[in-house]
Amino acid sequence: QIAVEIVDKQSLGKRFNNLGTIYAKIGKYEKAITYFEQALNIARTCRDKHGEGIDLGNLAGAYLCIGDYQKAVSYYEHTLSILRPILKHDHSMIVSLENDLTKAVSLLKKMLKS
């Protein structure tokens, strides 16, 4: 019974993540963030570290798109701290996240200089 509930929650979390992705793709980032946060809460409740990392990465991307570079950097760093131990260092997702983090840090520095 408990295993079924966890699987159902994880499935719901993935649905929230998918909805967030759809909203992000059409430029409705605030709505996307709402769904990514719901997915993240479920991943944490289920102790799904991989799902948590994915959801944090999606939040980072959404914050990057709305120009909140400080939150983006924070979320990218948290994402990498979770996913690096799970995935290989040269995994394409890790490489992509590292590139996104570099971009967010650069944009944050530019913003702080202005």
C-alpha positions in Angstrom: 0.0 0.0 0.0 2.7 2.5 1.0 4.7 1.7 -2.2 1.7 2.3 -4.3 1.1 5.7 -2.6 4.7 6.7 -3.3 4.5 5.7 -6.9 1.2 7.6 -7.3 2.8 10.7 -5.7 5.8 10.4 -7.9 3.5 10.1 -10.9 1.7 13.2 -9.8 5.0 15.0 -9.3 6.0 14.1 -12.9 2.7 15.5 -14.1 3.3 18.8 -12.3 6.8 18.9 -13.8 5.4 18.3 -17.3 2.8 21.1 -16.8 5.6 23.4 -15.6 7.6 22.6 -18.7 4.7 23.4 -20.9 4.1 26.7 -19.3 7.8 27.5 -19.5 7.9 26.7 -23.2 5.1 29.2 -23.8 6.8 31.9 -21.7 4.5 31.7 -18.7 7.4 31.3 -16.2 5.5 32.3 -13.0 2.9 29.6 -13.7 5.8 27.2 -14.5 7.5 28.0 -11.2 4.3 27.2 -9.4 4.1 23.7 -11.0 7.9 23.1 -10.5 7.6 23.9 -6.8 4.7 21.5 -6.4 6.7 18.8 -8.2 9.7 19.5 -6.0 7.6 19.2 -2.8 6.4 15.8 -4.0 9.9 14.6 -4.9 11.1 15.6 -1.5 8.2 13.9 0.2 8.9 10.7 -1.7 12.7 11.1 -1.1 13.2 11.0 -4.8 16.7 12.6 -5.2 16.8 12.3 -9.0 13.3 13.9 -9.3 14.3 16.6 -6.8 17.4 17.4 -8.9 15.3 17.6 -12.0 12.7 19.9 -10.4 15.4 22.2 -8.9 17.0 22.4 -12.4 13.7 23.4 -13.9 13.2 26.0 -11.3 16.7 27.4 -12.0 15.9 27.6 -15.7 12.6 29.4 -15.1 14.3 31.9 -12.7 17.0 32.5 -15.3 14.4 33.3 -17.9 12.6 35.8 -15.7 15.9 37.5 -14.9 16.2 36.4 -11.2 19.8 35.4 -11.6 20.5 35.1 -7.9 17.8 32.5 -7.5 18.9 30.8 -10.7 22.4 30.5 -9.4 21.3 29.1 -6.1 19.0 26.6 -7.7 21.6 25.5 -10.2 24.2 25.0 -7.4 21.7 23.0 -5.4 20.7 20.9 -8.5 24.3 20.0 -9.2 25.0 19.1 -5.5 22.2 16.6 -5.7 22.7 15.2 -9.2 26.5 14.9 -9.3 26.6 12.0 -6.9 23.8 10.3 -8.8 24.9 10.8 -12.4 28.4 10.5 -13.9 30.4 13.7 -14.0 30.4 13.8 -17.8 26.7 13.0 -18.1 25.1 15.4 -20.6 22.7 16.7 -18.0 25.5 17.7 -15.6 27.5 19.3 -18.5 24.4 21.3 -19.5 23.6 22.4 -15.9 27.2 23.5 -15.4 27.0 25.6 -18.6 23.7 27.1 -17.4 25.2 27.9 -14.0 28.1 29.7 -15.7 25.6 31.7 -17.8 23.6 32.6 -14.7 26.7 33.6 -12.7 27.8 35.8 -15.6 24.4 37.5 -15.9 24.2 38.0 -12.1 27.7 39.7 -12.1 26.6 42.0 -15.0 23.5 42.9 -13.1 25.3 43.7 -9.9 27.8 45.9 -11.8 25.0 48.0 -13.3 
